[in-house]
Amino acid sequence: MEKINFPKKFKVYVPLILIFVVLLLLMPRSLRFGYDYTKGSPWKYETLIAQFDFPILKTDEQYQRELENAGARVIPYYRYDDKVSAKTAEALSAMDFGLLADVGQAVSDAVSEIYSIGVISVSAGQDAEDGVIYVQKDRRAFKVPVSEVCTLDKAYELLREKVSAVSAGHNVDSLYDATGLGKLIEPNLVFDQQTTDLVHEENFDHISRTQGVVRSGMVIVSEEEMVTAEIEQLLDSYKAEYEANVGYLGPRPLQWIGNGMIAFFLVLVLFLAIYYCNSRIFDEFNKYLYILMVFLLSAVCSSVVAKVDPNLFYMMPFMLIVFYQLAFFSRRMVFSVYFISLLPMLIFAPDGMELFLIYLVAGTVGILVFERFNKGWLQFVTAFILFVVMVMVWLAFRFVEGMTSVDYHTIFDMALGAVLSVAGYPLIYLFEKIFRLVSTSKLVELSDTSNPLLRMLADKAPGTFQHSLQVMNLADAVARSVDANVPLIRTAALYHDVGKIANPQCFTENETPGVKYHAGLSPKESSQEIIRHVSDGVALAEKYGLPEIVREFITTHHGTTPTAYFLNTYLNAGGDPEQTADFYYDGVKPTTKEQVILMFCDAVEAASRALKDYSQENISALVDRIVDGKISDGQLVDADISLKEIAVIKETMKTYLQQMYHSRVAYPKRRKNAQ
C-alpha cells in the first residue's frame, strides 16, 4: 500500500484554518425548506399543512403584468385655480342687466355652482383614461369621474338653463349678446404635469407582491397530488415565508456544530483535491495560496449574492475561476478546484443545484475552448460559447418545469455574465504580480525569439541556439502526448543552455572550423568548462529577470549526471575511479514532469546528431539507452512522473526523430547527352 505523506509544514494548514473560520461565519443561520418539488410531478412527501399564516406571492408573470398595466395607465391631476373664479366674479359685477336684476343674481349663483363643480377644457376630458381624473381641493385630492365635472359646453348649457328659468318672456340669445355671458366662463381646473408624473411613479410602489393569505392549518398539497401551477405558487410562497421568518428552533450549539462540520468537509475536500492532483504545490506556497484565494473568493461571492439578490447569480462570472487557473495549472487541477469552488453555491443559493450545474457545464466547456480562443477578439468567441452553453442548461430546467414563457431578463443576465468572464480576465496580470506567478501569456512572451537574451544566444552561440530550437520542438510534441505544460516547456527549452553564451567555443556545436577548444586540456579541465554553463546560465537568467520556474530548468536539465565523454576518456586513460567528482554536474534532480521531459529531449536530441544511420532500430535503441540510463542513474527518484508516461514519452520521441531524420530520395545526375 502506498504511504500517504501529507505536508508536515504548519504554514500549509494555517490558511486552511482561516478559510474554515470564514466559511463558518458565512454559513446560513436560518432554516432551509426541506422539500424538493417540480411542477407537473406528484408530491412525494406526506400531506403538507400550513404551520402559520402566510401571504400568497404573485408569480413573476403576474407582477410584471400589473407593472405594465400601471405603467400604461396615467390619471391626470388637476387643481382648482381660484384666480379664475375671482376674475369671472369681477367681470360679472361689471355687467349691466338693467331691470333684470333677478337674471343677474341667477347668473351669479349659476357661475358659483359651476365653478364649485369644476370646469375643464374639452380636450382634457377626452384625454383622461378610464374617464377619471384627480382633483385637488382644500389640500386634499379626490379621484373624480370626468362626467362629474363640467366641460365648457356643459357649463354654458347649465348657465343657459338657470338664466332661462328666471327670464320668462325675454329672449335669452339677445340677453347673451347684450351682456357677454357667452364669454364669461373659463376652465378653473388646471392640469398639473409635475404632480401627475409623481402620482404615476407612486403607483408602481403601491403594487403589492402578494395576493390573498393562506391560514394556519390549511392543506397546501396532499400526498401524491400533482403539483400544478397553482400549488407550485402556494409552495413557493410558503417556502419564502418559511426561510425568511421561521427562526432556528433547535439548540443553537447544534447549529454551529453542524455548520462547522460542513465548513470542515469543504476545506478537507479542497485540501485532498490539491494533494491528489499535485502534492508538490504545497511546496510552492505562492501557487498554494493562489488556489485558496480563488476558492475563498468564490465562496464569499456566493454568500453575498444570496443575501443581496439571488437573481444576480445568473450574471456572476464564476467561469473566471477556470480562466484564472488555466494560466498557471494543468487542466486536471483546474477542473478539480473549479468543481470544489462551486460547492458553496449549493449551500448558499436558493436554486443551488440548477446554478451549480449551469456553471459546472459552462466552466468545463470553458476549459476546452479557452486554449484556442484566448487571444484578442477571439475571447468574445469564448464568451459566446459559454453563453450558449449556459442558456441550454437553463432551458433544460425550464422544459422540465413546463415553461410557458421565456424570461428574457435572465437570459440577458447570463449574456452579461459570459461577457464579464472575458472582461475580467486582465486581472490575471495583477494576480500574477501579487502571487509571483508566471502565466501562460508571460511564457509565450518569453518564448519569442526576438527577446534580447535569445538574440544574444543566436548571435554568440548559433549552434546552441539551433539545438535549443530542435529541443523545443521535440519537447513540445512530447509534452502534448502526456498532457504536460506546453508553454512552460517550450520556454524552458529555449533558455536551458543559455549559459553557453559565456564560452560558446567550448561546445562542439559552436566550434569554428579548424579550432579545437579542448586540445591541450585535460579531461577534468574540459569537464569543468562544460559543467560551468549551468552556473553561467543561472547568472544570466537572474540578470535578465527570467522567472524562477524557468531558471529551475537550467539547474535540472543535466541533474547530477556526468559529462560522459570526458569521464570515459579519463577512466580509459587509467584515471582513479574514486576521483571522479569533478566530472559530475552539481545540479538538481528533476522533480516535475516538464523537467524530466526537457532532460530526456536535451540528451536525445544532442545524441541523435552523432548517429550515422537513422534507421528505426538505431533511433529506438538510442532513445531507450538514454532514457533507461537516466533512470538507472537515479535522476528520476524525486520526479512526479509515472512509468506509463515514460513509456509514452519514449514512443513519442522515437516517432518524432524518425520523421525528422527520414530518408530522402537520391536525385540521379543528368547525362550530358540527355535532352
C-alpha positions as CSV (number, residue, x, y, z in Angstrom):
1,M,0.0,0.0,0.0
2,E,1.3,3.4,-1.0
3,K,2.3,5.5,2.0
4,I,0.4,8.7,2.5
5,N,2.7,11.7,3.0
6,F,0.7,14.8,4.0
7,P,2.7,18.0,4.2
8,K,4.3,18.5,7.6
9,K,4.8,22.2,7.5
10,F,2.4,24.0,9.7
11,K,2.2,27.0,7.4
12,V,0.3,24.8,4.9
13,Y,-2.6,24.4,7.3
14,V,-2.8,28.0,8.6
15,P,-4.6,29.4,5.5
16,L,-6.9,26.3,5.6
17,I,-7.9,27.2,9.2
18,L,-8.6,30.8,8.2
19,I,-10.8,29.6,5.3
20,F,-12.6,27.3,7.7
21,V,-13.4,30.2,10.0
22,V,-14.6,32.4,7.2
23,L,-16.9,29.7,5.8
24,L,-18.3,29.1,9.3
25,L,-19.2,32.7,9.6
26,L,-20.7,32.7,6.2
27,M,-22.9,29.7,6.8
28,P,-26.7,30.5,6.8
29,R,-28.3,30.7,10.2
30,S,-31.9,30.3,9.1
31,L,-33.7,27.1,8.2
32,R,-33.8,25.7,4.7
33,F,-37.1,24.5,3.2
34,G,-36.8,20.7,3.4
35,Y,-38.8,19.8,0.3
36,D,-38.0,19.4,-3.4
37,Y,-40.8,19.8,-5.9
38,T,-41.3,20.3,-9.6
39,K,-44.4,21.4,-11.4
40,G,-46.1,18.5,-13.2
41,S,-44.7,15.9,-10.8
42,P,-46.5,14.3,-7.9
43,W,-45.9,15.5,-4.3
44,K,-43.7,12.7,-2.9
45,Y,-44.0,13.7,0.7
46,E,-46.7,13.5,3.3
47,T,-49.6,15.9,3.2
48,L,-48.2,19.4,3.8
49,I,-50.3,21.6,6.2
50,A,-49.5,25.3,6.8
51,Q,-47.9,25.8,10.2
52,F,-48.6,29.5,10.1
53,D,-50.4,32.2,8.1
54,F,-48.5,33.3,5.0
55,P,-49.3,35.6,2.0
56,I,-49.5,34.1,-1.5
57,L,-46.8,35.6,-3.6
58,K,-47.7,36.7,-7.1
59,T,-45.8,35.0,-9.9
60,D,-43.3,37.0,-11.8
61,E,-45.6,37.0,-14.8
62,Q,-48.5,38.3,-12.7
63,Y,-46.4,41.0,-11.1
64,Q,-44.8,42.1,-14.4
65,R,-48.3,42.3,-16.0
66,E,-49.5,44.6,-13.2
67,L,-46.5,46.8,-13.6
68,E,-47.1,47.1,-17.3
69,N,-50.7,48.0,-16.6
70,A,-49.7,50.6,-14.1
71,G,-47.2,52.0,-16.5
72,A,-49.7,52.3,-19.3
73,R,-52.4,53.9,-17.1
74,V,-51.9,57.6,-16.4
75,I,-54.5,59.5,-14.4
76,P,-54.3,63.3,-14.9
77,Y,-54.0,65.5,-11.9
78,Y,-55.9,68.9,-11.7
79,R,-56.0,71.6,-9.1
80,Y,-58.5,74.4,-8.6
81,D,-57.4,77.9,-9.8
82,D,-59.2,80.4,-7.5
83,K,-58.0,83.3,-9.7
84,V,-60.3,82.2,-12.5
85,S,-63.4,82.4,-10.3
86,A,-62.3,85.8,-8.9
87,K,-61.7,87.1,-12.5
88,T,-65.2,85.8,-13.5
89,A,-66.9,87.5,-10.5
90,E,-65.2,90.8,-11.4
91,A,-66.4,90.5,-15.0
92,L,-69.9,89.6,-13.8
93,S,-70.2,92.7,-11.5
94,A,-69.3,94.9,-14.4
95,M,-72.3,93.6,-16.5
96,D,-75.4,95.7,-16.7
97,F,-78.6,93.6,-16.5
98,G,-80.8,96.7,-16.3
99,L,-84.2,95.9,-15.0
100,L,-83.4,92.2,-15.0
101,A,-81.9,92.1,-11.5
102,D,-83.2,88.5,-10.9
103,V,-81.3,87.4,-14.0
104,G,-78.0,88.9,-12.7
105,Q,-78.5,87.1,-9.3
106,A,-79.3,83.8,-11.1
107,V,-76.2,84.1,-13.3
108,S,-74.1,84.8,-10.2
109,D,-75.5,81.7,-8.4
110,A,-75.1,79.5,-11.5
111,V,-71.4,80.6,-12.0
112,S,-70.6,79.8,-8.4
113,E,-72.2,76.4,-8.7
114,I,-70.4,75.6,-11.9
115,Y,-67.0,76.6,-10.5
116,S,-67.6,74.6,-7.4
117,I,-68.1,71.6,-9.6
118,G,-65.1,72.4,-11.7
119,V,-64.6,73.3,-15.3
120,I,-62.1,71.6,-17.6
121,S,-61.4,72.0,-21.3
122,V,-62.9,69.6,-23.8
123,S,-59.5,68.1,-24.8
124,A,-58.6,67.4,-21.1
125,G,-61.8,65.5,-20.6
126,Q,-61.2,63.4,-23.7
127,D,-57.6,62.6,-22.8
128,A,-58.5,61.3,-19.3
129,E,-58.0,57.5,-19.3
130,D,-61.0,55.4,-18.0
131,G,-62.9,58.7,-17.6
132,V,-61.2,59.5,-14.2
133,I,-59.1,62.4,-13.0
134,Y,-57.5,63.6,-9.8
135,V,-58.9,66.9,-8.4
136,Q,-57.1,68.8,-5.6
137,K,-59.4,70.9,-3.3
138,D,-58.6,72.3,0.1
139,R,-55.2,70.4,0.1
140,R,-56.9,67.1,-0.5
141,A,-57.0,65.2,-3.7
142,F,-60.0,63.2,-4.9
143,K,-60.4,60.7,-7.7
144,V,-63.4,62.1,-9.7
145,P,-65.1,60.8,-12.8
146,V,-64.8,63.2,-15.8
147,S,-68.6,63.0,-16.1
148,E,-69.0,64.7,-12.7
149,V,-67.1,67.8,-13.7
150,C,-68.1,70.4,-16.3
151,T,-66.7,70.9,-19.7
152,L,-67.1,74.4,-21.2
153,D,-70.1,73.2,-23.3
154,K,-71.7,71.6,-20.3
155,A,-71.0,74.7,-18.1
156,Y,-72.7,77.1,-20.6
157,E,-75.6,74.7,-21.0
158,L,-76.2,74.8,-17.2
159,L,-75.9,78.6,-17.2
160,R,-78.4,78.9,-20.0
161,E,-80.9,76.7,-18.1
162,K,-80.5,78.9,-15.0
163,V,-81.0,82.2,-17.0
164,S,-84.0,80.8,-18.9
165,A,-85.7,79.9,-15.7
166,V,-85.7,83.5,-14.4
167,S,-86.1,85.4,-17.7
168,A,-89.5,84.3,-18.8
169,G,-90.7,86.3,-21.8
170,H,-87.2,87.6,-22.7
171,N,-85.0,86.4,-25.5
172,V,-82.1,84.6,-23.9
173,D,-79.9,84.8,-27.0
174,S,-80.4,88.6,-27.1
175,L,-79.5,88.7,-23.4
176,Y,-76.3,86.7,-24.0
177,D,-75.3,89.0,-26.8
178,A,-76.1,92.2,-24.8
179,T,-74.3,91.1,-21.6
180,G,-71.4,89.0,-23.0
181,L,-72.4,85.9,-21.0
182,G,-71.2,83.7,-23.8
183,K,-67.6,84.6,-22.9
184,L,-67.9,84.7,-19.1
185,I,-66.9,81.2,-18.0
186,E,-63.3,79.8,-18.3
187,P,-61.8,76.4,-17.1
188,N,-60.8,76.6,-13.5
189,L,-59.3,73.1,-13.2
190,V,-55.7,73.4,-14.3
191,F,-53.7,70.4,-15.4
192,D,-50.6,69.7,-13.1
193,Q,-48.0,67.8,-15.1
194,Q,-45.4,67.5,-12.2
195,T,-47.9,66.1,-9.8
196,T,-49.3,63.7,-12.5
197,D,-45.9,62.3,-13.1
198,L,-45.2,61.9,-9.3
199,V,-48.5,60.1,-8.7
200,H,-47.8,57.9,-11.7
201,E,-44.5,56.8,-10.2
202,E,-46.0,56.2,-6.8
203,N,-48.5,53.8,-8.4
204,F,-45.6,51.3,-9.0
205,D,-44.7,51.4,-5.3
206,H,-48.3,50.6,-4.3
207,I,-48.5,47.4,-6.4
208,S,-48.4,44.5,-3.9
209,R,-46.3,41.4,-4.4
210,T,-48.9,39.3,-2.7
211,Q,-52.5,38.2,-3.4
212,G,-54.5,36.7,-0.6
213,V,-53.5,34.7,2.5
214,V,-53.3,31.1,3.4
215,R,-54.3,30.5,7.1
216,S,-52.6,28.2,9.5
217,G,-53.9,24.7,9.4
218,M,-55.0,24.7,5.7
219,V,-53.8,21.9,3.4
220,I,-51.3,23.2,0.9
221,V,-50.7,20.0,-1.0
222,S,-51.8,16.4,-0.4
223,E,-49.6,13.3,-0.6
224,E,-49.3,12.0,-4.3
225,E,-51.2,15.1,-5.5
226,M,-50.0,16.5,-8.8
227,V,-48.1,19.8,-8.4
228,T,-50.0,22.2,-10.6
229,A,-49.1,25.8,-11.3
230,E,-51.4,27.0,-8.5
231,I,-50.0,24.5,-6.0
232,E,-46.4,25.5,-7.1
233,Q,-47.3,29.1,-6.4
234,L,-48.5,28.2,-2.9
235,L,-45.4,26.1,-2.2
236,D,-43.1,28.9,-3.4
237,S,-44.9,31.4,-1.1
238,Y,-44.8,29.0,1.9
239,K,-41.1,28.4,1.2
240,A,-40.3,32.1,1.0
241,E,-42.1,32.8,4.3
242,Y,-40.5,29.7,6.0
243,E,-36.9,30.6,5.1
244,A,-37.4,34.3,5.8
245,N,-39.2,34.4,9.1
246,V,-39.1,31.0,10.7
247,G,-36.1,31.0,13.2
248,Y,-34.0,28.1,14.1
249,L,-36.0,26.1,16.7
250,G,-33.3,23.6,17.8
251,P,-30.4,24.1,20.2
252,R,-28.1,26.9,18.9
253,P,-24.9,25.0,19.6
254,L,-26.0,22.1,17.4
255,Q,-26.5,24.5,14.5
256,W,-22.9,25.8,15.0
257,I,-21.6,22.3,15.2
258,G,-23.4,21.3,12.0
259,N,-22.2,24.4,10.1
260,G,-18.7,23.7,11.4
261,M,-18.8,20.2,10.1
262,I,-20.0,21.3,6.7
263,A,-17.3,24.0,6.5
264,F,-14.6,21.5,7.6
265,F,-15.7,19.0,4.9
266,L,-15.5,21.7,2.2
267,V,-12.0,22.6,3.3
268,L,-11.0,18.9,3.6
269,V,-12.2,18.2,0.0
270,L,-10.2,21.2,-1.3
271,F,-7.1,20.1,0.5
272,L,-7.4,16.5,-0.7
273,A,-8.0,17.7,-4.3
274,I,-4.8,19.6,-4.3
275,Y,-3.0,16.7,-2.7
276,Y,-4.2,14.1,-5.2
277,C,-3.7,16.4,-8.3
278,N,-0.3,17.7,-7.5
279,S,1.0,17.5,-3.9
280,R,4.1,19.5,-4.9
281,I,2.0,22.6,-4.9
282,F,2.2,22.6,-1.1
283,D,6.0,23.3,-1.5
284,E,5.2,26.2,-4.0
285,F,3.5,28.3,-1.4
286,N,2.6,31.1,-3.7
287,K,0.7,28.8,-6.0
288,Y,-1.0,27.1,-3.0
289,L,-2.2,30.5,-1.6
290,Y,-3.5,31.5,-5.1
291,I,-5.7,28.4,-5.3
292,L,-7.0,29.0,-1.8
293,M,-7.7,32.6,-2.7
294,V,-9.7,31.6,-5.8
295,F,-11.8,29.2,-3.7
296,L,-12.5,31.7,-0.9
297,L,-13.4,34.4,-3.4
298,S,-16.0,32.1,-5.0
299,A,-17.5,31.2,-1.6
300,V,-17.7,34.8,-0.4
301,C,-19.3,35.9,-3.7
302,S,-21.9,33.1,-3.4
303,S,-22.8,34.1,0.1
304,V,-23.0,37.9,-0.6
305,V,-25.1,37.4,-3.7
306,A,-27.5,35.1,-2.0
307,K,-28.1,37.7,0.7
308,V,-28.3,40.7,-1.6
309,D,-30.3,39.4,-4.5
310,P,-30.3,35.7,-5.6
311,N,-31.2,36.7,-9.2
312,L,-27.7,38.2,-9.6
313,F,-26.3,34.6,-9.6
314,Y,-27.0,34.4,-13.3
315,M,-24.7,37.3,-14.1
316,M,-21.9,36.4,-11.8
317,P,-18.7,35.5,-13.9
318,F,-17.9,32.3,-12.0
319,M,-16.2,30.9,-15.2
320,L,-13.3,33.3,-14.3
321,I,-12.2,30.7,-11.8
322,V,-11.4,28.5,-14.7
323,F,-9.5,31.2,-16.7
324,Y,-7.6,32.4,-13.7
325,Q,-6.3,28.9,-13.1
326,L,-5.6,27.8,-16.6
327,A,-2.9,30.4,-16.8
328,F,-0.9,28.6,-14.1
329,F,-2.1,25.0,-13.7
330,S,-2.9,21.8,-15.6
331,R,-6.4,21.1,-16.7
332,R,-6.8,18.3,-14.2
333,M,-6.0,20.7,-11.3
334,V,-8.2,23.4,-12.8
335,F,-11.3,21.2,-13.1
336,S,-10.9,19.8,-9.6
337,V,-10.5,23.2,-7.9
338,Y,-13.3,24.7,-10.0
339,F,-15.7,21.9,-9.1
340,I,-15.0,22.4,-5.4
341,S,-15.2,26.2,-5.7
342,L,-18.8,25.8,-6.9
343,L,-19.8,23.7,-3.9
344,P,-20.6,26.7,-1.6
345,M,-23.2,27.7,-4.2
346,L,-25.2,24.6,-3.4
347,I,-25.3,25.8,0.2
348,F,-26.0,29.5,-0.2
349,A,-28.1,29.8,-3.4
350,P,-31.9,29.2,-3.3
351,D,-31.7,27.2,-6.6
352,G,-28.3,25.9,-5.9
353,M,-28.5,22.7,-7.9
354,E,-29.6,24.4,-11.1
355,L,-26.9,27.1,-10.8
356,F,-24.3,24.6,-9.9
357,L,-25.0,22.5,-13.0
358,I,-25.1,25.6,-15.2
359,Y,-21.7,26.9,-14.1
360,L,-20.2,23.4,-13.9
361,V,-21.0,22.6,-17.5
362,A,-20.1,26.1,-18.8
363,G,-16.8,26.1,-16.9
364,T,-15.9,22.6,-18.2
365,V,-16.6,23.7,-21.7
366,G,-14.5,26.8,-21.0
367,I,-11.5,24.6,-20.1
368,L,-11.7,23.1,-23.6
369,V,-12.3,26.2,-25.7
370,F,-10.2,28.9,-23.9
371,E,-6.9,27.5,-25.0
372,R,-8.0,28.0,-28.7
373,F,-9.9,31.3,-28.3
374,N,-7.9,33.3,-25.7
375,K,-6.3,36.0,-27.8
376,G,-7.7,39.3,-28.9
377,W,-11.2,39.4,-30.2
378,L,-11.4,35.6,-30.1
379,Q,-12.0,35.9,-26.4
380,F,-15.5,37.0,-27.2
381,V,-16.0,33.8,-29.2
382,T,-15.3,32.1,-25.9
383,A,-17.9,34.3,-24.2
384,F,-20.5,33.5,-26.8
385,I,-19.9,29.7,-26.5
386,L,-20.2,30.0,-22.7
387,F,-23.4,32.0,-23.1
388,V,-24.9,29.4,-25.4
389,V,-24.0,26.5,-23.0
390,M,-25.5,28.4,-20.0
391,V,-28.7,29.1,-21.8
392,M,-29.0,25.5,-23.0
393,V,-28.7,24.1,-19.4
394,W,-31.1,26.7,-18.1
395,L,-33.6,25.8,-20.8
396,A,-33.3,22.2,-19.8
397,F,-34.6,23.0,-16.3
398,R,-37.3,25.2,-17.8
399,F,-38.5,22.4,-20.1
400,V,-38.8,20.1,-17.1
401,E,-40.9,22.7,-15.3
402,G,-43.2,23.2,-18.3
403,M,-42.0,26.6,-19.5
404,T,-44.9,28.8,-20.8
405,S,-42.9,32.0,-21.5
406,V,-39.3,33.0,-21.9
407,D,-37.6,35.0,-19.2
408,Y,-35.5,37.3,-21.3
409,H,-34.2,39.2,-18.3
410,T,-32.4,36.0,-17.0
411,I,-31.1,35.3,-20.5
412,F,-29.7,38.9,-20.6
413,D,-28.1,38.3,-17.2
414,M,-26.4,35.2,-18.4
415,A,-25.1,37.0,-21.5
416,L,-23.7,39.8,-19.3
417,G,-22.1,37.1,-17.0
418,A,-20.4,35.5,-20.0
419,V,-19.0,38.8,-21.2
420,L,-17.8,39.7,-17.7
421,S,-15.9,36.4,-17.7
422,V,-13.9,37.7,-20.6
423,A,-13.7,41.3,-19.5
424,G,-12.4,40.3,-16.0
425,Y,-9.5,38.2,-17.4
426,P,-6.9,41.0,-17.5
427,L,-6.9,40.9,-13.6
428,I,-4.8,37.8,-14.1
429,Y,-1.8,40.1,-14.6
430,L,-2.5,41.6,-11.2
431,F,-2.7,38.2,-9.5
432,E,0.5,37.2,-11.4
433,K,2.3,40.1,-9.7
434,I,0.8,39.7,-6.3
435,F,1.4,35.9,-6.0
436,R,4.7,36.0,-8.0
437,L,3.3,33.5,-10.6
438,V,4.1,33.1,-14.2
439,S,1.1,33.0,-16.5
440,T,0.9,31.3,-19.9
441,S,0.9,34.7,-21.7
442,K,4.1,35.5,-19.9
443,L,5.7,32.3,-21.1
444,V,4.6,32.9,-24.6
445,E,6.1,36.3,-24.4
446,L,9.4,34.9,-23.2
447,S,9.5,32.3,-25.9
448,D,9.6,35.0,-28.6
449,T,13.0,34.5,-30.2
450,S,13.3,38.3,-30.6
451,N,13.9,38.7,-26.9
452,P,17.3,40.2,-26.1
453,L,18.7,37.1,-24.3
454,L,17.6,34.8,-27.1
455,R,19.0,37.1,-29.7
456,M,22.3,37.1,-27.8
457,L,22.3,33.3,-27.8
458,A,21.6,33.2,-31.6
459,D,24.4,35.7,-32.3
460,K,27.1,34.4,-30.0
461,A,26.3,30.6,-29.9
462,P,24.3,29.9,-33.1
463,G,24.8,26.2,-32.9
464,T,23.4,26.1,-29.4
465,F,20.5,28.3,-30.5
466,Q,19.7,25.8,-33.2
467,H,20.0,22.9,-30.8
468,S,17.6,24.7,-28.4
469,L,15.1,25.2,-31.2
470,Q,15.2,21.5,-32.0
471,V,14.9,20.5,-28.3
472,M,11.9,22.9,-28.1
473,N,10.1,21.2,-31.0
474,L,10.8,17.7,-29.7
475,A,9.7,18.7,-26.2
476,D,6.6,20.3,-27.5
477,A,5.5,17.0,-29.1
478,V,6.4,15.0,-26.1
479,A,4.6,17.4,-23.7
480,R,1.4,17.2,-25.6
481,S,1.4,13.4,-25.5
482,V,1.4,13.3,-21.7
483,D,-0.6,16.5,-21.0
484,A,2.3,18.5,-19.7
485,N,2.5,22.3,-19.6
486,V,3.4,23.0,-23.2
487,P,4.1,26.8,-23.0
488,L,6.4,26.2,-20.0
489,I,8.4,23.5,-21.6
490,R,8.8,25.4,-24.9
491,T,10.1,28.4,-23.0
492,A,12.4,26.3,-20.8
493,A,13.8,24.5,-23.8
494,L,14.9,27.8,-25.4
495,Y,16.7,29.0,-22.3
496,H,18.1,25.8,-20.8
497,D,21.6,26.2,-22.5
498,V,21.7,30.0,-22.4
499,G,24.8,29.7,-20.2
500,K,26.9,28.6,-23.2
501,I,26.9,32.3,-24.3
502,A,29.8,32.9,-21.8
503,N,32.1,30.4,-23.6
504,P,30.5,29.2,-26.9
505,Q,33.6,27.7,-28.4
506,C,33.8,25.3,-25.6
507,F,30.9,23.4,-27.1
508,T,31.1,21.3,-30.3
509,E,28.0,22.8,-32.0
510,N,29.6,26.3,-31.9
511,E,33.2,25.4,-32.8
512,T,34.9,27.4,-35.6
513,P,36.3,25.1,-38.3
514,G,39.9,24.2,-37.6
515,V,39.7,25.3,-34.0
516,K,39.7,22.7,-31.2
517,Y,39.0,24.3,-27.9
518,H,39.7,21.2,-25.8
519,A,43.0,20.4,-27.4
520,G,45.6,20.7,-24.7
521,L,43.1,20.5,-21.9
522,S,42.9,17.5,-19.5
523,P,39.6,15.6,-19.4
524,K,39.0,17.1,-15.9
525,E,39.6,20.7,-17.1
526,S,37.4,20.1,-20.1
527,S,34.7,18.7,-18.0
528,Q,34.7,21.7,-15.6
529,E,34.5,24.1,-18.6
530,I,31.4,22.1,-19.9
531,I,29.8,22.0,-16.4
532,R,30.2,25.7,-15.9
533,H,27.5,26.5,-18.5
534,V,24.9,25.7,-15.8
535,S,26.0,28.2,-13.3
536,D,26.7,30.8,-16.1
537,G,23.1,30.2,-17.3
538,V,21.6,30.8,-13.9
539,A,23.6,34.0,-13.6
540,L,22.4,35.2,-17.0
541,A,18.8,34.2,-16.2
542,E,18.9,36.2,-13.0
543,K,20.4,39.2,-14.7
544,Y,17.7,39.2,-17.4
545,G,14.9,38.6,-14.9
546,L,13.8,35.2,-16.1
547,P,11.1,33.7,-13.7
548,E,12.3,31.2,-11.1
549,I,10.2,28.5,-12.7
550,V,12.2,28.9,-15.9
551,R,15.6,29.1,-14.1
552,E,14.9,25.8,-12.4
553,F,15.1,24.0,-15.8
554,I,18.7,25.3,-16.2
555,T,19.8,23.6,-13.0
556,T,17.8,20.4,-13.6
557,H,18.3,19.6,-17.3
558,H,21.5,17.7,-16.6
559,G,20.6,16.9,-13.0
560,T,23.6,15.2,-11.3
561,T,24.7,13.2,-14.4
562,P,28.4,13.1,-15.5
563,T,30.0,14.6,-18.6
564,A,30.2,11.1,-20.0
565,Y,32.7,11.7,-22.9
566,F,35.4,13.2,-20.7
567,L,34.7,10.9,-17.8
568,N,35.1,7.8,-20.1
569,T,38.3,9.4,-21.6
570,Y,39.7,9.9,-18.1
571,L,38.9,6.4,-16.9
572,N,40.2,4.8,-20.2
573,A,43.4,6.6,-19.7
574,G,43.8,5.0,-16.2
575,G,42.2,7.7,-14.1
576,D,41.3,6.9,-10.5
577,P,37.6,5.9,-10.3
578,E,37.5,7.3,-6.8
579,Q,38.4,10.8,-8.0
580,T,35.6,11.5,-10.5
581,A,33.5,14.0,-8.6
582,D,34.7,16.8,-10.8
583,F,33.1,15.1,-13.8
584,Y,29.5,15.3,-12.4
585,Y,27.1,18.2,-12.7
586,D,26.4,19.8,-9.3
587,G,22.7,20.4,-10.3
588,V,19.3,19.4,-9.0
589,K,17.5,16.3,-10.0
590,P,14.2,17.0,-11.9
591,T,11.0,17.0,-9.8
592,T,8.3,17.8,-12.3
593,K,7.1,16.1,-15.4
594,E,8.2,19.1,-17.5
595,Q,11.7,19.0,-16.1
596,V,12.0,15.3,-16.8
597,I,10.8,15.8,-20.4
598,L,13.4,18.5,-21.0
599,M,16.2,16.3,-19.6
600,F,15.2,13.5,-21.9
601,C,14.8,15.6,-25.0
602,D,18.0,17.6,-24.5
603,A,20.1,14.4,-24.2
604,V,18.3,12.6,-27.0
605,E,18.5,15.5,-29.5
606,A,22.2,16.0,-28.8
607,A,23.0,12.3,-29.1
608,S,20.9,11.9,-32.3
609,R,23.3,14.2,-34.1
610,A,26.1,11.6,-33.7
611,L,24.1,8.8,-35.4
612,K,25.3,7.8,-38.8
613,D,22.4,5.5,-39.6
614,Y,18.9,6.9,-38.8
615,S,17.1,3.6,-39.1
616,Q,14.1,2.9,-37.0
617,E,16.2,0.3,-35.0
618,N,19.0,2.7,-34.3
619,I,16.7,5.6,-33.2
620,S,14.7,3.3,-31.0
621,A,17.9,1.9,-29.4
622,L,19.2,5.4,-28.9
623,V,16.1,6.6,-27.1
624,D,15.9,3.5,-24.9
625,R,19.6,3.8,-23.9
626,I,19.4,7.4,-22.9
627,V,16.1,7.2,-21.0
628,D,16.9,4.0,-19.3
629,G,20.3,5.4,-18.4
630,K,18.8,8.5,-16.7
631,I,16.5,6.2,-14.7
632,S,19.3,3.8,-13.7
633,D,21.4,6.8,-12.6
634,G,18.7,7.8,-10.2
635,Q,17.8,11.1,-11.9
636,L,14.1,10.4,-11.6
637,V,13.8,9.4,-7.9
638,D,12.2,12.8,-7.0
639,A,10.2,13.2,-10.2
640,D,6.4,13.3,-10.3
641,I,6.0,11.0,-13.4
642,S,4.7,7.5,-13.9
643,L,6.2,4.6,-15.8
644,K,3.2,4.8,-18.2
645,E,4.1,8.4,-19.0
646,I,7.7,7.5,-19.5
647,A,6.7,4.8,-22.0
648,V,4.6,7.3,-23.9
649,I,7.5,9.8,-23.9
650,K,9.8,7.2,-25.4
651,E,7.4,6.3,-28.2
652,T,6.8,10.0,-29.0
653,M,10.5,10.8,-29.2
654,K,11.1,7.8,-31.5
655,T,8.3,8.7,-33.8
656,Y,9.4,12.4,-33.9
657,L,13.1,11.5,-34.6
658,Q,12.1,9.0,-37.3
659,Q,10.0,11.7,-39.1
660,M,12.7,14.4,-38.6
661,Y,15.6,12.1,-39.9
662,H,13.6,10.3,-42.6
663,S,15.5,9.2,-45.7
664,R,15.4,11.2,-48.9
665,V,15.3,10.1,-52.5
666,A,18.7,10.5,-54.2
667,Y,18.3,12.6,-57.3
668,P,20.0,10.9,-60.4
669,K,22.6,13.0,-62.4
670,R,21.6,14.0,-65.9
671,R,23.8,12.6,-68.6
672,K,25.4,15.1,-70.9
673,N,23.8,13.7,-74.0
674,A,20.3,13.7,-72.3
675,Q,17.8,16.3,-73.6
